[in-house]
Amino acid sequence: MTPKKELEKSPVRMAAEDRRQQILDVAVQLFSQKGFRGTTTKEIALAAGVNEAIIFRHFATKSELYAAIIDCKGEQGRMHEMHAQIAEAIAARDDKRVFETLAFRMLDFHAQDETPMRVLYYSALEGNELSQMIFRNHIAEVHKLLADYIKLRIREGAFRKVDPMTAIRGFMGMVMGQSMLTRFFTEAARELLDINDKQAAERFTDIFLTGIRVKP
């Protein structure tokens, strides 16, 4: 293919990519409001201002569209940044920074965009197998990473002997519970505990590390 022909085709390809992203953006909003079963491709097409056939040109099935949304949300820059910061803290054996970074980044991620959480719980409640995909590809990976870190710190004598995955489940429970309460029960949750995400990350980390660190 000549350079000229490549240039001629480039705008078409970019337009198609933009259209695909537009469909994803519209679909995730509808899925987060009405669930997977409650949203039709016809509704997505109408909201996106396109013919329904255009959706199937980019996504062969509704399940493929749903999977693309999951991948898109999981690959956002904030998530990559979080993983990089945690990896740096792990390498430095900075326990406080490891868990504070995870907690704050997760709380901030859901504060900025609640659609991933809504989509996850809708798909789980509907019994959609894609909720398992979200869990395995994103949530479980974070659990495994932190559980491995706890195992390492136990071997090094910094943490007492606990079951690593149970410990992480407890820590993640604090973080996700805070995120759900502040997102979905905002005013009532603040009446019980009025703290910002940074304060929550610091307090949860302090409680968690106090429980698993070896006493001096």
Disulfide bonds with the S-S distance in Angstrom:
none
